[in-house]
Each structure stands twice: as structure tokens, then as C-alpha cells.
Amino acid sequence: ASLTSEEHASILIGISKHVAAALGASEAASKALKSAQDASDLTEAKAAAALAAQSAEQAESSARAAGEGLEAMEGAEEQELVKQAAEDAQKGVAAARAATGAAKAADKAVAEMTVS
């Protein structure tokens, strides 16, 4: 049974929400990275790195949810909607990648602080 266009539209809205969440989490991860790099002591840096890791997990989970939404739209007749959904889901994946990068960089900042 194929979905109605209303159902597709509602999936698209869901994808957009997941992508927005991924972008927000990615932004939080990069702020946490900056905090880790600017931290005056190890405790502060570790807390910031933990926050970055948590944000990266949220971004990845949101991007995954957006991808699942995209899969649910496969075969939709409204190619324009599917294209929009694919573009949105791609943004979510990019945001998750950026967040993961920030989390790794924050861990590195902590490691460098531990050495010095």
C-alpha cells in the first residue's frame, strides 16, 4: 500500500524537524568544542568534551531518523517532495558529521591538556 500525499507531506515535515535537531546539536557540539579549547582547567575541558560527545550522539540520532523518513518516502509520486526530503536528510548527515568532528577535536583538546 503506497502512502497518500498527506502522509508524504507529514513525513517531510518530520524529516525537517529531525534535520533542524541535528543542526542544533551540531551547533551545540561546536560551542562545546570551543569551550573545551578555551577551558582554564582539565575538569572544565572534560565537561565540555562530554557535552560535545553528547551533542554529536544527538545529531547522529536525528540524522538517522531523517534517513528513515527518507526511506519511508521511497516510491512517492511527488518527486519534488522526495527530492526535498533527500536534500534535507543530506543536511542532517552533514550536521552529524560536523558534530562528530567537533567531539573528536574536543577529546583531542582534553588529551593535549592532560599531557601538558
C-alpha positions as CSV (number, residue, x, y, z in Angstrom):
1,A,0.0,0.0,0.0
2,S,1.5,3.3,-1.0
3,L,1.2,6.4,1.1
4,T,-1.1,9.3,0.4
5,S,0.4,12.7,-0.4
6,E,-0.8,13.9,3.0
7,E,1.3,11.1,4.6
8,H,4.3,12.1,2.5
9,A,3.9,15.7,3.4
10,S,3.8,14.8,7.1
11,I,6.9,12.6,6.7
12,L,8.7,15.5,5.0
13,I,7.8,17.7,8.0
14,G,9.2,15.1,10.3
15,I,12.4,14.9,8.3
16,S,12.7,18.7,8.5
17,K,12.3,18.6,12.3
18,H,15.0,15.9,12.6
19,V,17.3,17.9,10.4
20,A,16.7,21.0,12.5
21,A,17.5,19.0,15.6
22,A,20.7,17.6,14.0
23,L,21.8,21.2,13.1
24,G,21.1,22.4,16.6
25,A,23.0,19.6,18.1
26,S,25.9,20.2,15.7
27,E,26.0,23.8,16.7
28,A,26.0,22.8,20.4
29,A,28.9,20.4,19.7
30,S,31.0,23.2,18.1
31,K,30.2,25.5,21.0
32,A,31.3,22.8,23.4
33,L,34.5,22.3,21.4
34,K,35.3,26.0,21.7
35,S,34.7,25.7,25.5
36,A,37.0,22.7,25.7
37,Q,39.7,24.5,23.8
38,D,39.3,27.7,25.9
39,A,38.9,25.8,29.2
40,S,41.1,27.0,32.0
41,D,41.4,23.6,33.7
42,L,41.1,19.9,32.9
43,T,37.8,19.5,34.7
44,E,36.2,22.2,32.6
45,A,37.7,20.8,29.4
46,K,36.4,17.3,30.2
47,A,32.9,18.6,30.9
48,A,32.9,20.4,27.6
49,A,34.2,17.4,25.7
50,A,31.5,15.2,27.3
51,L,28.9,17.8,26.2
52,A,30.3,17.8,22.7
53,A,30.1,13.9,22.6
54,Q,26.5,14.0,23.8
55,S,25.6,16.6,21.2
56,A,27.3,14.5,18.5
57,E,25.2,11.5,19.5
58,Q,22.0,13.6,19.3
59,A,23.0,14.9,15.9
60,E,23.7,11.3,14.7
61,S,20.4,10.0,16.0
62,S,18.5,12.9,14.4
63,A,20.2,12.3,11.1
64,R,19.4,8.6,11.3
65,A,15.7,9.4,12.0
66,A,15.7,11.8,9.0
67,G,17.2,9.0,6.8
68,E,14.5,6.6,8.0
69,G,11.9,9.2,7.0
70,L,13.5,9.4,3.6
71,E,13.3,5.7,3.2
72,A,9.6,5.8,4.0
73,M,9.1,8.2,1.1
74,E,10.7,6.0,-1.5
75,G,8.5,5.5,-4.4
76,A,6.4,8.6,-3.7
77,E,4.8,10.0,-6.8
78,E,5.6,13.6,-5.8
79,Q,9.2,13.6,-7.0
80,E,9.6,17.2,-5.8
81,L,8.8,16.1,-2.2
82,V,11.2,13.2,-2.4
83,K,14.0,15.5,-3.8
84,Q,13.3,18.0,-0.9
85,A,13.4,15.1,1.6
86,A,16.7,13.8,0.2
87,E,18.3,17.3,0.3
88,D,17.1,17.8,3.9
89,A,18.3,14.4,5.0
90,Q,21.7,15.2,3.4
91,K,21.9,18.3,5.6
92,G,21.3,16.2,8.6
93,V,24.1,13.8,7.7
94,A,26.5,16.8,7.2
95,A,25.5,18.2,10.5
96,A,26.1,14.9,12.3
97,R,29.5,14.6,10.6
98,A,30.4,18.1,11.7
99,A,29.3,17.3,15.3
100,T,31.3,14.1,15.4
101,G,34.3,16.1,14.2
102,A,33.8,18.7,16.9
103,A,33.5,15.9,19.6
104,K,36.8,14.3,18.4
105,A,38.5,17.7,18.4
106,A,37.2,18.3,21.9
107,D,38.6,15.0,23.1
108,K,41.9,15.9,21.5
109,A,41.9,19.2,23.4
110,V,41.4,17.3,26.6
111,A,44.2,14.9,25.7
112,E,46.6,17.7,24.9
113,M,45.7,19.4,28.2
114,T,46.4,16.1,30.1
115,V,49.8,15.8,28.6
116,S,50.9,19.4,29.3
